[in-house]
Amino acid sequence: MFTTTKQKPRCPAGYVRLSSSMLRKINQLPIALYYCDGESDRAVLFRQAEIQVDEATLDDLIESKGELLFIRAIDFKNTCAEWMDSIDDLIADESMPTADRFQVLQAAVCYEVERTLKAVDPGHYIGLVAEVSQHISTLVTENHLLPDELFAIARHDSQTFTHVTNTAGYATMLAERLGITDEVELNQIAMGAMLHDMGKRSIPKHILTKSGRLTAEERELVQTHPQRGYEELATRDDVSHEQRLMVYQHHEHFDGNGYPVRIHGSEIHPWARLLSVVDVFDALTGSRPYRKAMTMREATEFVANRAGTQFDKEMAECWISAVKNN
């Protein structure tokens, strides 16, 4: 019917590609699986909804790491909604590897993150972020999830939920390695990381997803998002002062050449400084309409080359060490 390959087939329109951990989870559900006909790029039925893939075939598919199977987008959306309703149980399921639970969490929240982020009232998004960030912090700290493990299973695309959940995981890891052990602080840092791009809610999507170079006016508008996010959160009592500074200062540079106000060094809150490192790392390793994703090594070198200028030197070196010496 098809042969396993390390080259990913094209994802047919109206379908969602399944990662290895997602495939194991979906295989337990009555959902039809499809593969892509390489010649016509159309979806072909691989397994009817009532039939589970046997363990040997499943292991072969996962071993290939080719992400060969797909489900209909509507089935994926409905499944994510069901997972979201039982997310506490999924996160607590120790029969699943920690990395797999992170990936299921990321899938479960994808539609809710995108939906609530668009809502006029930011309270719905903030409430969701508070719940999800606590799960992320717990998975990272209690189960000792490592940077390379998260990198291996995390999505690397331009979707908002991808970036904020990845960044929250990385921020928690870096905070731990910098000596922050208080559970409340780690939860707050993860939540602040998920909130950091709130200000992009008011930036036109065609600018954020533009494939070509931004005009000077467009770049200036994009660079207002930290200020916009801070102002939107300024009067809320469900977001801490430190988290608001993460939103406001995550594009400031250690040498004073960042934005929005060009502060430098210790004027930048420590949580914003650590967020700056992992925010850029995740952005570089994710594909964007205007560029290809960097490899983990390339992104690490980028951070290393800017330690002490764009980034706090100690924090940048701590992250590089965490990535290289798991």
Backbone bond lengths (Angstrom), bond angles and torsions (degrees), N, CA, C in turn:
res aa  C-N    CA-C-N  psi(-1)  N-CA   C-N-CA  omega(-1)  CA-C   N-CA-C  phi
1 M - - - 1.466 - - 1.520 110.89 -
2 F 1.325 116.96 -50.01 1.455 121.10 172.17 1.514 107.18 -156.34
3 T 1.307 116.19 160.39 1.455 120.63 178.23 1.511 109.03 -112.31
4 T 1.339 115.60 146.24 1.451 119.29 178.81 1.513 109.60 -72.56
5 T 1.309 115.65 145.56 1.453 121.74 -178.78 1.509 109.07 -151.66
6 K 1.304 117.93 152.66 1.459 121.20 178.12 1.524 111.42 -81.23
7 Q 1.319 117.29 -10.12 1.455 120.27 176.73 1.524 109.22 -88.41
8 K 1.321 115.99 124.45 1.460 119.48 -177.40 1.518 110.61 -71.16
9 P 1.326 117.35 131.94 1.461 119.89 175.11 1.523 109.63 -73.29
10 R 1.313 115.17 161.15 1.460 119.96 177.00 1.526 109.67 -64.03
11 C 1.328 116.48 143.05 1.463 120.38 177.64 1.521 108.80 -86.39
12 P 1.336 118.12 117.98 1.470 120.15 -179.42 1.524 110.96 -62.05
13 A 1.314 116.11 149.67 1.461 121.04 178.65 1.524 110.33 -60.48
14 G 1.331 116.31 135.89 1.457 120.90 179.22 1.511 114.27 85.24
15 Y 1.337 116.74 9.89 1.467 121.59 -179.12 1.528 109.67 -128.12
16 V 1.323 115.87 163.37 1.459 122.46 179.68 1.518 108.58 -124.92
17 R 1.322 116.20 131.42 1.457 121.66 179.02 1.531 110.47 -73.04
18 L 1.327 116.91 140.78 1.461 121.95 -179.86 1.523 111.11 -103.34
19 S 1.322 116.59 125.51 1.457 121.27 171.63 1.526 108.46 -75.11
20 S 1.339 116.45 173.86 1.464 119.61 -176.70 1.524 112.24 -62.50
21 S 1.333 117.19 -46.05 1.466 118.83 -179.23 1.517 111.31 -68.33
22 M 1.329 117.17 -35.23 1.456 120.55 177.14 1.523 110.48 -67.16
23 L 1.326 116.56 -36.83 1.462 120.25 179.77 1.522 110.68 -62.63
24 R 1.312 117.21 -43.30 1.468 119.97 178.45 1.523 110.84 -60.41
25 K 1.318 116.43 -41.46 1.459 120.34 -177.85 1.523 110.76 -71.52
26 I 1.328 116.91 -44.85 1.464 121.36 -178.73 1.521 111.05 -66.37
27 N 1.335 117.09 -32.77 1.463 120.45 -178.24 1.525 112.06 -61.86
28 Q 1.331 117.16 -21.03 1.462 121.09 179.16 1.525 112.22 -82.39
29 L 1.331 116.70 -6.62 1.462 121.49 -174.61 1.526 110.85 -109.37
30 P 1.327 117.60 154.71 1.476 120.87 178.63 1.526 111.67 -78.91
31 I 1.337 114.86 70.10 1.464 121.40 -178.16 1.525 108.47 -129.16
32 A 1.302 116.85 131.95 1.466 121.13 179.89 1.525 110.58 -68.34
33 L 1.335 115.66 140.55 1.459 122.47 177.30 1.524 109.50 -108.89
34 Y 1.311 116.27 147.77 1.463 122.11 -177.73 1.521 109.90 -132.32
35 Y 1.326 114.93 156.81 1.457 120.33 168.85 1.518 108.09 -124.68
36 C 1.321 115.99 168.96 1.463 120.32 -175.95 1.518 110.54 -101.16
37 D 1.322 115.70 126.90 1.462 121.37 172.98 1.528 107.22 -72.16
38 G 1.329 116.10 113.21 1.457 120.26 -174.68 1.512 114.92 -60.88
39 E 1.321 117.20 -25.35 1.461 119.99 -177.85 1.520 112.21 -82.01
40 S 1.329 116.34 -40.92 1.465 119.39 -175.81 1.525 113.19 -105.63
41 D 1.330 117.13 -7.62 1.471 122.49 -176.86 1.523 112.16 58.06
42 R 1.318 116.41 28.78 1.462 118.89 177.14 1.520 109.61 -105.54
43 A 1.335 115.31 156.83 1.463 121.00 179.99 1.521 110.38 -79.31
44 V 1.320 115.88 134.24 1.462 122.37 178.69 1.528 107.79 -122.71
45 L 1.324 116.33 135.24 1.462 120.65 -178.31 1.527 110.80 -61.36
46 F 1.316 116.15 127.74 1.461 122.13 176.86 1.528 110.93 -104.47
47 R 1.345 116.10 -40.35 1.452 120.87 -178.93 1.518 109.75 -146.03
48 Q 1.316 116.01 129.12 1.456 119.10 176.01 1.527 110.15 -68.36
49 A 1.318 115.43 158.92 1.462 120.81 -174.24 1.523 113.09 -58.87
50 E 1.321 117.14 -31.71 1.465 120.50 -173.89 1.525 113.19 -85.10
51 I 1.326 117.92 -3.07 1.464 120.84 -172.54 1.528 109.93 -116.94
52 Q 1.334 116.68 128.77 1.456 120.42 175.78 1.522 110.17 -87.63
53 V 1.324 116.19 145.54 1.460 121.10 172.57 1.528 107.82 -70.85
54 D 1.333 117.43 133.45 1.458 119.60 -179.67 1.528 110.20 -67.61
55 E 1.328 115.90 158.02 1.460 121.55 -172.39 1.529 112.57 -60.07
56 A 1.335 117.35 -39.31 1.463 120.24 -178.24 1.528 110.85 -63.23
57 T 1.335 116.10 -46.40 1.465 120.05 178.80 1.518 110.62 -65.13
58 L 1.321 116.02 -40.34 1.458 120.63 179.49 1.526 110.53 -61.75
59 D 1.321 116.86 -44.09 1.465 120.90 178.72 1.523 111.02 -62.48
60 D 1.339 116.96 -40.21 1.466 120.42 178.45 1.526 111.01 -63.02
61 L 1.326 116.05 -42.50 1.462 120.50 179.68 1.522 111.13 -63.47
62 I 1.316 116.12 -42.53 1.461 120.30 -178.98 1.520 110.73 -70.98
63 E 1.326 116.87 -38.82 1.457 121.33 179.79 1.522 111.40 -62.59
64 S 1.325 116.63 -33.24 1.466 120.90 -178.56 1.515 112.03 -66.85
65 K 1.348 116.47 -24.58 1.464 122.80 -179.12 1.521 111.76 55.18
66 G 1.313 115.45 25.87 1.454 118.70 -177.96 1.509 114.41 -92.61
67 E 1.337 117.87 -8.44 1.462 122.48 -177.55 1.530 109.27 48.84
68 L 1.335 113.97 64.84 1.457 121.64 -168.49 1.515 114.76 -89.23
69 L 1.321 117.07 -18.29 1.456 119.64 -172.74 1.524 112.04 -109.12
70 F 1.340 114.15 157.64 1.461 121.73 -175.63 1.526 109.51 -137.10
71 I 1.326 115.40 159.49 1.459 120.63 167.50 1.518 107.99 -128.04
72 R 1.320 115.80 162.16 1.456 119.45 178.76 1.524 109.52 -63.95
73 A 1.314 116.49 144.00 1.461 120.82 -178.13 1.523 111.79 -58.62
74 I 1.329 117.10 -37.58 1.463 120.02 -179.63 1.527 110.74 -66.62
75 D 1.340 117.46 -37.01 1.464 120.42 176.47 1.529 110.42 -65.92
76 F 1.322 115.85 -39.73 1.463 120.21 178.95 1.523 110.72 -64.28
77 K 1.321 116.67 -43.06 1.469 120.83 179.96 1.524 110.83 -62.42
78 N 1.323 116.72 -44.73 1.468 120.41 179.70 1.528 111.57 -65.25
79 T 1.328 116.02 -38.89 1.464 120.30 178.71 1.520 110.94 -65.55
80 C 1.327 116.59 -41.66 1.466 120.68 178.43 1.524 110.81 -60.32
81 A 1.325 116.15 -40.22 1.471 120.20 178.84 1.526 110.64 -63.59
82 E 1.325 116.73 -40.48 1.470 120.54 178.45 1.528 110.80 -66.65
83 W 1.329 116.33 -41.86 1.463 119.83 177.75 1.520 111.11 -63.42
84 M 1.332 116.28 -38.58 1.457 120.03 -179.76 1.523 110.55 -62.03
85 D 1.321 116.51 -36.48 1.468 120.73 179.80 1.527 112.37 -67.98
86 S 1.327 116.51 -24.10 1.473 120.08 -178.21 1.527 111.28 -121.40
87 I 1.335 116.15 31.31 1.460 120.14 -171.44 1.525 112.44 -63.82
88 D 1.330 118.02 -34.31 1.470 119.91 179.37 1.525 111.10 -60.34
89 D 1.321 116.51 -42.96 1.465 120.66 -179.90 1.526 111.10 -68.13
90 L 1.323 117.21 -38.58 1.463 120.73 179.60 1.527 111.00 -64.24
91 I 1.319 116.53 -43.41 1.459 120.51 -179.27 1.527 110.90 -66.70
92 A 1.324 116.66 -32.70 1.469 121.10 -178.25 1.525 113.15 -83.69
93 D 1.337 117.86 -4.73 1.462 121.90 -175.87 1.527 110.51 -76.30
94 E 1.319 116.81 95.45 1.456 121.13 -176.09 1.522 113.19 -75.28
95 S 1.334 117.11 -4.14 1.463 118.90 174.58 1.528 110.76 -73.20
96 M 1.322 116.72 -17.67 1.464 122.01 176.56 1.523 109.42 -95.88
97 P 1.334 118.65 137.41 1.462 120.55 173.96 1.531 110.63 -57.21
98 T 1.322 116.39 151.13 1.464 120.80 -177.46 1.517 111.85 -57.08
99 A 1.322 116.91 -43.97 1.461 120.32 -178.98 1.525 111.07 -61.44
100 D 1.327 116.87 -38.26 1.462 120.38 178.34 1.524 110.99 -65.55
101 R 1.336 115.83 -39.20 1.468 118.72 178.66 1.523 111.17 -65.18
102 F 1.322 116.78 -36.99 1.467 119.26 176.33 1.523 110.04 -62.84
103 Q 1.318 116.50 -42.49 1.459 120.07 -178.50 1.523 111.65 -66.50
104 V 1.325 117.23 -39.21 1.464 120.51 176.60 1.526 110.04 -65.88
105 L 1.339 116.77 -40.85 1.467 120.33 176.27 1.518 110.52 -59.05
106 Q 1.321 116.56 -45.14 1.461 120.71 -179.10 1.525 111.08 -61.89
107 A 1.318 116.26 -39.93 1.465 119.65 177.62 1.519 111.36 -69.03
108 A 1.330 116.05 -41.90 1.466 120.26 -176.06 1.516 112.32 -60.80
109 V 1.336 116.60 -35.75 1.469 119.43 -173.87 1.523 113.34 -92.02
110 C 1.328 117.97 -5.54 1.465 119.51 -168.55 1.523 113.02 -56.96
111 Y 1.318 117.52 -48.16 1.466 119.36 -177.00 1.526 111.43 -72.59
112 E 1.338 116.92 -35.97 1.462 119.81 -179.79 1.521 111.48 -67.71
113 V 1.329 117.11 -39.11 1.467 119.99 177.35 1.521 110.33 -61.18
114 E 1.321 116.66 -49.23 1.462 120.04 -178.18 1.528 111.00 -65.41
115 R 1.332 117.02 -38.06 1.467 120.01 -177.85 1.521 111.73 -70.14
116 T 1.327 116.88 -49.35 1.465 119.45 -176.11 1.520 112.20 -71.82
117 L 1.326 116.90 -27.37 1.463 119.56 178.73 1.523 111.46 -65.83
118 K 1.330 116.18 -27.56 1.465 120.59 -179.68 1.526 112.78 -84.22
119 A 1.332 117.36 -13.33 1.462 120.83 -176.26 1.526 110.86 -65.81
120 V 1.318 116.33 147.15 1.461 120.95 179.47 1.524 110.26 -61.54
121 D 1.325 116.68 -44.46 1.459 121.78 179.35 1.531 109.15 -84.16
122 P 1.335 118.87 115.39 1.470 120.01 -178.37 1.519 113.49 -71.18
123 G 1.330 117.39 -8.37 1.460 120.57 -177.09 1.507 113.70 -59.38
124 H 1.330 117.58 -35.68 1.467 120.87 179.86 1.533 110.56 -65.18
125 Y 1.335 115.85 -42.81 1.462 120.29 179.12 1.527 110.59 -66.86
126 I 1.320 116.78 -43.25 1.461 120.70 -179.03 1.526 110.64 -62.80
127 G 1.329 116.86 -40.41 1.459 120.16 177.12 1.516 112.10 -62.62
128 L 1.336 116.47 -42.67 1.463 120.84 177.53 1.520 110.51 -63.29
129 V 1.322 116.23 -44.95 1.462 121.45 -179.42 1.529 111.18 -60.64
130 A 1.321 116.87 -40.64 1.464 120.22 179.51 1.526 110.89 -59.68
131 E 1.332 116.37 -40.97 1.467 120.75 179.77 1.523 111.44 -70.95
132 V 1.317 116.40 -49.41 1.465 120.69 -174.92 1.525 111.25 -67.02
133 S 1.322 117.36 -42.16 1.464 120.50 -177.93 1.524 111.65 -63.69
134 Q 1.319 117.21 -32.97 1.463 119.69 176.72 1.528 110.63 -66.76
135 H 1.327 117.12 -39.24 1.468 120.15 175.69 1.527 110.61 -63.71
136 I 1.326 116.61 -42.06 1.466 120.24 179.77 1.519 110.39 -62.54
137 S 1.318 116.35 -47.16 1.461 120.83 179.44 1.523 111.16 -59.49
138 T 1.316 116.71 -41.66 1.468 121.11 179.57 1.526 111.42 -64.52
139 L 1.328 116.93 -46.02 1.463 120.47 179.91 1.524 111.21 -60.67
140 V 1.323 116.22 -41.02 1.464 120.61 -177.34 1.520 111.28 -70.83
141 T 1.322 117.16 -48.41 1.465 120.48 -171.41 1.521 113.55 -81.24
142 E 1.323 117.15 -45.14 1.465 119.36 -175.97 1.520 112.36 -77.11
143 N 1.313 116.85 -23.97 1.466 120.41 -176.30 1.523 112.88 -112.77
144 H 1.337 115.75 5.17 1.464 121.87 173.69 1.533 112.44 55.00
145 L 1.311 115.72 46.35 1.461 120.59 176.58 1.526 108.97 -67.00
146 L 1.320 117.11 134.09 1.462 122.53 -174.95 1.523 111.12 -102.11
147 P 1.357 117.17 157.17 1.468 119.94 -178.90 1.522 114.12 -54.86
148 D 1.346 116.92 -43.70 1.460 118.04 -177.66 1.526 111.77 -69.66
149 E 1.338 117.07 -29.05 1.465 120.17 176.84 1.523 110.44 -68.62
150 L 1.334 116.20 -44.18 1.460 119.79 178.21 1.521 110.41 -65.55
151 F 1.326 116.52 -42.28 1.461 120.08 179.64 1.523 110.86 -60.62
152 A 1.324 117.03 -38.75 1.466 121.44 -176.17 1.521 112.65 -67.22
153 I 1.327 117.53 -33.16 1.472 119.60 -174.45 1.524 113.19 -106.04
154 A 1.334 117.18 -16.24 1.464 119.54 -176.75 1.521 110.82 -70.73
155 R 1.318 115.50 152.23 1.455 120.61 172.26 1.525 108.16 -71.48
156 H 1.333 116.26 151.52 1.463 120.91 179.75 1.526 108.47 -133.36
157 D 1.321 115.25 68.69 1.459 120.25 179.33 1.520 108.77 -131.72
158 S 1.324 116.40 -171.11 1.464 120.45 -173.53 1.521 113.27 -95.79
159 Q 1.334 117.78 8.52 1.456 119.90 -179.75 1.534 110.77 -69.86
160 T 1.329 116.06 143.92 1.461 120.64 -178.43 1.520 111.75 -59.14
161 F 1.346 117.03 -46.15 1.460 119.37 -176.81 1.517 111.38 -62.62
162 T 1.330 117.25 -32.52 1.458 121.29 177.94 1.520 110.28 -62.72
163 H 1.321 115.91 -52.10 1.464 120.22 -175.28 1.524 111.93 -65.25
164 V 1.327 117.70 -44.47 1.468 118.37 -174.67 1.525 112.05 -72.28
165 T 1.323 118.42 -34.04 1.466 119.60 178.35 1.525 111.15 -74.80
166 N 1.331 117.31 -41.20 1.465 119.67 174.55 1.525 110.60 -58.51
167 T 1.333 115.83 -48.58 1.462 120.79 -176.21 1.521 111.36 -63.73
168 A 1.327 117.15 -37.97 1.465 120.15 177.35 1.526 110.95 -62.65
169 G 1.333 116.76 -41.18 1.462 120.24 177.38 1.512 111.98 -63.82
170 Y 1.334 116.49 -47.62 1.465 120.55 179.53 1.527 111.52 -63.45
171 A 1.338 117.28 -40.93 1.465 121.05 -178.94 1.525 110.87 -62.28
172 T 1.325 116.63 -39.93 1.465 120.48 178.24 1.523 110.46 -64.92
173 M 1.328 116.90 -42.03 1.461 120.85 178.03 1.523 111.32 -60.62
174 L 1.339 116.55 -47.16 1.460 120.11 -178.40 1.527 110.60 -66.33
175 A 1.320 117.03 -40.75 1.465 120.12 178.98 1.528 110.80 -58.90
176 E 1.320 116.77 -43.63 1.473 120.64 177.91 1.518 111.00 -60.03
177 R 1.309 116.65 -44.06 1.461 120.52 -177.06 1.525 112.35 -71.77
178 L 1.314 116.23 -18.50 1.461 120.66 175.19 1.523 111.89 -87.89
179 G 1.326 116.50 1.99 1.455 120.61 174.12 1.507 115.98 100.67
180 I 1.330 117.70 6.41 1.461 120.57 177.40 1.523 108.12 -83.25
181 T 1.312 116.11 117.59 1.464 120.55 -176.61 1.523 113.15 -117.83
182 D 1.319 117.51 -14.06 1.458 120.46 -178.61 1.523 110.47 -66.62
183 E 1.327 116.13 125.06 1.466 121.34 -175.76 1.524 112.10 -60.44
184 V 1.327 116.98 -39.98 1.466 120.58 -179.66 1.524 110.38 -64.08
185 E 1.332 116.72 -44.06 1.466 120.28 178.74 1.521 111.33 -62.31
186 L 1.318 116.72 -43.99 1.464 120.09 -179.61 1.524 110.82 -63.08
187 N 1.328 117.30 -40.34 1.462 120.42 175.97 1.523 111.00 -62.48
188 Q 1.330 116.56 -41.41 1.460 120.55 -179.81 1.525 111.53 -65.59
189 I 1.322 116.19 -38.91 1.466 119.93 178.61 1.527 110.42 -65.38
190 A 1.326 116.93 -43.80 1.468 120.09 177.63 1.521 110.72 -60.58
191 M 1.323 117.01 -41.81 1.464 120.62 179.49 1.523 110.79 -66.77
192 G 1.338 117.19 -43.38 1.461 120.10 177.53 1.517 111.86 -59.83
193 A 1.337 115.89 -37.65 1.464 119.93 178.15 1.522 111.30 -64.75
194 M 1.329 116.94 -37.23 1.466 119.71 178.56 1.528 112.26 -71.99
195 L 1.334 116.52 -22.65 1.466 120.55 -179.16 1.526 113.12 -90.83
196 H 1.337 118.28 -8.52 1.463 120.01 -162.99 1.523 114.76 -60.95
197 D 1.314 118.48 -28.12 1.470 120.52 -179.24 1.524 113.09 -102.90
198 M 1.327 117.43 23.17 1.467 121.48 179.11 1.521 112.04 -51.50
199 G 1.324 116.34 -37.51 1.457 120.46 -175.87 1.512 114.45 -65.06
200 K 1.328 117.45 -16.34 1.469 120.11 178.80 1.522 111.98 -74.29
201 R 1.338 116.68 -8.23 1.470 120.21 175.66 1.522 111.27 -56.11
202 S 1.317 116.50 -33.21 1.462 120.52 -174.77 1.525 113.32 -99.72
203 I 1.330 117.20 6.53 1.469 121.22 175.96 1.525 108.19 -94.44
204 P 1.334 118.62 128.81 1.472 120.18 -179.40 1.528 112.01 -53.50
205 K 1.330 115.92 135.87 1.461 120.87 -176.29 1.521 111.97 -61.05
206 H 1.339 117.27 -34.52 1.469 118.83 -177.16 1.528 111.35 -65.52
207 I 1.318 116.88 -22.47 1.460 120.13 176.03 1.528 110.06 -80.62
208 L 1.327 116.75 -44.23 1.462 120.89 -179.07 1.522 112.36 -64.57
209 T 1.335 117.02 -28.19 1.470 120.77 -177.01 1.528 112.36 -107.71
210 K 1.303 117.10 12.77 1.466 120.84 -177.84 1.524 110.37 -62.50
211 S 1.323 117.08 132.61 1.464 120.98 -177.15 1.521 112.53 -82.66
212 G 1.318 117.32 -23.63 1.455 120.90 -179.84 1.520 112.30 -96.71
213 R 1.321 115.64 -176.44 1.457 121.71 179.61 1.525 110.55 -67.68
214 L 1.325 116.39 137.39 1.461 120.67 177.52 1.521 110.42 -71.87
215 T 1.309 115.94 146.07 1.461 119.75 171.94 1.523 108.49 -72.48
216 A 1.323 116.55 167.25 1.464 120.33 178.62 1.522 110.70 -59.19
217 E 1.325 116.39 -39.30 1.467 120.70 -179.63 1.529 110.89 -67.69
218 E 1.337 116.80 -41.03 1.464 120.61 179.09 1.525 111.12 -65.83
219 R 1.331 116.31 -41.50 1.464 120.06 179.28 1.530 110.46 -63.82
220 E 1.314 115.83 -40.86 1.462 120.15 178.65 1.528 110.78 -62.73
221 L 1.332 116.52 -38.69 1.459 120.53 178.63 1.525 110.95 -66.45
222 V 1.335 117.43 -45.66 1.463 121.12 179.19 1.530 110.48 -59.25
223 Q 1.316 116.25 -37.68 1.458 120.07 -177.05 1.526 113.35 -74.14
224 T 1.323 116.67 -0.74 1.470 119.66 173.42 1.525 112.05 -86.71
225 H 1.335 118.00 -6.82 1.469 118.45 -172.17 1.532 114.22 -64.68
226 P 1.346 121.11 -32.81 1.470 117.40 175.24 1.527 112.58 -63.43
227 Q 1.330 116.46 -41.98 1.462 120.79 178.16 1.531 110.78 -64.31
228 R 1.330 116.43 -44.51 1.467 120.66 -179.99 1.531 110.94 -61.89
229 G 1.328 116.56 -43.65 1.455 120.03 179.40 1.518 112.02 -63.88
230 Y 1.324 115.64 -42.96 1.465 119.92 179.14 1.521 110.97 -61.27
231 E 1.315 116.60 -45.16 1.462 120.34 -178.70 1.528 111.23 -63.60
232 E 1.324 116.58 -36.82 1.461 119.69 -179.53 1.528 111.69 -67.83
233 L 1.326 115.96 -29.60 1.464 120.58 -176.98 1.527 113.16 -97.96
234 A 1.324 117.22 -7.01 1.469 121.77 -168.24 1.519 113.92 -58.97
235 T 1.309 117.70 -36.15 1.465 120.22 -174.21 1.523 113.41 -101.32
236 R 1.312 117.37 6.40 1.468 120.21 -177.03 1.525 110.09 -87.50
237 D 1.333 115.83 138.78 1.458 119.70 179.08 1.528 112.65 -93.96
238 D 1.347 117.13 0.98 1.466 120.36 177.24 1.528 111.86 -99.08
239 V 1.330 116.73 7.81 1.464 122.74 175.53 1.527 107.10 -129.26
240 S 1.325 117.14 130.33 1.461 120.49 -175.91 1.528 111.46 -79.31
241 H 1.331 115.28 164.61 1.469 120.91 177.02 1.527 110.33 -59.46
242 E 1.324 116.75 -42.25 1.465 120.72 -179.41 1.527 111.29 -63.00
243 Q 1.315 117.25 -39.75 1.466 120.69 178.18 1.526 111.12 -67.03
244 R 1.317 116.95 -37.88 1.465 119.46 176.88 1.524 110.75 -63.46
245 L 1.337 116.59 -36.41 1.463 119.36 177.66 1.528 111.22 -69.26
246 M 1.320 117.80 -31.51 1.466 119.79 173.82 1.523 110.10 -60.83
247 V 1.322 115.97 -42.35 1.465 121.25 178.41 1.526 110.28 -65.27
248 Y 1.323 116.45 -44.51 1.467 122.47 -172.79 1.528 112.91 -75.24
249 Q 1.329 117.68 -33.58 1.466 120.59 -167.95 1.527 114.88 -112.10
250 H 1.328 119.07 5.00 1.469 118.21 -171.65 1.523 113.88 -70.35
251 H 1.334 118.13 -10.87 1.470 120.60 174.90 1.526 112.38 -106.86
252 E 1.331 117.23 6.84 1.459 119.51 172.10 1.529 108.82 -73.92
253 H 1.336 116.50 146.63 1.457 121.41 179.50 1.520 110.07 -104.33
254 F 1.297 116.43 148.75 1.459 121.20 -177.75 1.524 111.44 -60.05
255 D 1.348 116.94 -30.44 1.466 120.40 -179.62 1.526 113.24 -90.48
256 G 1.332 117.23 3.65 1.456 120.51 176.15 1.513 115.34 90.66
257 N 1.324 118.10 8.32 1.465 120.84 -177.56 1.528 113.63 -101.14
258 G 1.324 117.53 18.31 1.458 120.41 179.44 1.514 112.31 -95.46
259 Y 1.306 115.97 -157.21 1.461 121.61 178.45 1.534 108.29 -145.55
260 P 1.340 118.80 159.14 1.470 128.22 18.12 1.530 115.69 -92.78
261 V 1.353 119.34 -15.78 1.474 118.55 -174.47 1.521 113.74 -123.86
262 R 1.334 118.90 6.06 1.463 123.80 172.96 1.533 113.04 61.41
263 I 1.328 116.50 38.00 1.458 118.92 171.10 1.523 108.62 -76.31
264 H 1.335 117.42 168.79 1.465 118.59 -175.14 1.521 110.93 -146.73
265 G 1.342 114.42 166.33 1.452 122.09 173.70 1.509 114.00 51.97
266 S 1.334 114.81 -131.86 1.458 120.77 -175.90 1.519 113.22 -71.43
267 E 1.329 117.96 -7.27 1.466 120.00 173.61 1.531 110.67 -66.95
268 I 1.307 116.16 -24.36 1.466 121.66 177.97 1.527 108.04 -85.50
269 H 1.316 116.96 130.73 1.469 120.18 -178.47 1.533 109.92 -61.05
270 P 1.341 117.78 140.95 1.471 120.29 -179.03 1.527 113.66 -54.01
271 W 1.332 117.79 -37.99 1.466 119.64 179.59 1.526 110.78 -66.24
272 A 1.319 117.21 -35.43 1.465 120.47 177.59 1.521 110.45 -70.65
273 R 1.331 116.70 -34.58 1.465 120.22 178.67 1.529 111.16 -66.39
274 L 1.322 117.05 -42.61 1.475 118.44 179.10 1.519 110.62 -70.58
275 L 1.333 116.57 -35.87 1.465 120.04 177.08 1.516 110.92 -62.46
276 S 1.331 116.89 -39.05 1.460 121.04 -179.51 1.523 111.45 -55.68
277 V 1.326 116.67 -41.21 1.469 121.44 -178.43 1.525 110.94 -64.41
278 V 1.320 116.82 -52.90 1.467 119.80 -173.97 1.524 112.04 -77.49
279 D 1.320 117.51 -26.59 1.466 120.79 175.35 1.517 109.93 -62.16
280 V 1.319 116.40 -47.77 1.465 120.68 179.14 1.526 110.44 -67.03
281 F 1.332 117.21 -42.41 1.464 120.69 179.57 1.521 110.87 -56.85
282 D 1.328 116.94 -47.90 1.467 119.16 -178.85 1.516 111.43 -69.74
283 A 1.329 117.35 -38.75 1.464 119.58 179.31 1.527 110.79 -61.21
284 L 1.324 116.74 -40.79 1.463 120.58 -178.67 1.522 112.39 -68.93
285 T 1.333 117.31 -33.18 1.467 120.26 -177.85 1.521 112.56 -88.82
286 G 1.320 117.37 2.33 1.457 121.96 174.63 1.517 110.70 -104.49
287 S 1.322 116.58 143.31 1.465 119.84 178.16 1.521 109.36 -71.94
288 R 1.316 116.27 147.04 1.448 123.00 178.77 1.527 108.51 -133.28
289 P 1.332 117.97 158.66 1.466 119.34 -179.94 1.526 112.71 -58.37
290 Y 1.329 117.01 -25.44 1.462 121.48 -173.74 1.531 113.88 -103.05
291 R 1.345 118.77 -1.12 1.465 120.41 178.02 1.521 110.90 -165.53
292 K 1.340 114.69 161.53 1.456 120.87 175.65 1.525 110.05 -82.26
293 A 1.312 115.24 159.73 1.466 120.39 178.24 1.522 110.53 -72.60
294 M 1.327 116.00 143.91 1.455 121.21 171.84 1.526 109.17 -80.32
295 T 1.317 116.01 157.98 1.456 120.45 170.85 1.529 108.64 -75.66
296 M 1.320 115.50 167.02 1.462 120.13 177.47 1.533 110.47 -58.76
297 R 1.306 116.27 -40.83 1.466 120.46 -179.35 1.523 110.99 -66.23
298 E 1.313 117.57 -43.64 1.463 120.65 -179.93 1.524 111.47 -62.77
299 A 1.333 116.39 -42.08 1.464 120.08 179.70 1.525 110.96 -66.94
300 T 1.323 116.80 -37.11 1.462 120.65 177.89 1.521 110.40 -64.54
301 E 1.320 117.07 -40.95 1.466 121.09 177.49 1.525 110.90 -64.85
302 F 1.324 116.95 -37.43 1.464 121.33 177.32 1.525 109.71 -59.68
303 V 1.323 116.50 -47.40 1.466 120.76 179.17 1.524 110.36 -63.26
304 A 1.333 117.09 -43.55 1.465 121.11 -178.89 1.524 111.42 -60.76
305 N 1.319 116.86 -40.58 1.467 121.18 -178.09 1.522 112.93 -68.80
306 R 1.331 116.67 -15.79 1.468 120.51 -177.71 1.525 112.54 -116.02
307 A 1.324 116.01 11.78 1.466 120.58 176.07 1.520 109.18 -66.63
308 G 1.319 116.72 125.19 1.457 121.70 -178.78 1.510 113.77 93.37
309 T 1.330 117.31 -12.98 1.469 120.51 176.33 1.528 108.84 -113.46
310 Q 1.328 117.08 -76.70 1.464 119.05 176.29 1.527 111.13 -71.24
311 F 1.334 115.83 -37.67 1.458 120.48 -173.82 1.522 112.00 -115.50
312 D 1.322 115.56 151.94 1.459 122.10 169.24 1.531 107.39 -56.80
313 K 1.334 117.34 123.93 1.456 121.97 -172.82 1.526 112.11 -59.51
314 E 1.331 116.62 -46.83 1.464 120.02 -178.72 1.523 111.21 -62.05
315 M 1.329 116.57 -42.79 1.463 119.96 -177.77 1.523 111.40 -69.81
316 A 1.331 116.29 -40.25 1.463 119.93 178.53 1.525 110.48 -62.95
317 E 1.323 116.67 -44.70 1.459 120.26 -179.25 1.526 111.44 -67.61
318 C 1.325 116.36 -34.15 1.467 119.98 176.70 1.527 110.37 -64.27
319 W 1.339 116.65 -41.65 1.464 120.00 179.07 1.525 110.95 -67.15
320 I 1.309 117.09 -42.44 1.462 120.97 178.80 1.526 110.14 -60.05
321 S 1.326 116.33 -43.00 1.462 120.79 178.29 1.524 111.17 -63.26
322 A 1.334 116.35 -40.66 1.468 120.20 179.77 1.521 111.24 -63.71
323 V 1.322 116.59 -39.91 1.461 121.22 -178.70 1.530 111.03 -70.92
324 K 1.322 116.64 -39.99 1.460 120.78 -174.19 1.523 113.54 -83.95
325 N 1.315 117.16 -28.59 1.466 120.33 -170.75 1.517 112.32 -121.64
326 N 1.337 116.18 55.58 1.459 119.54 178.82 1.518 110.39 -68.45
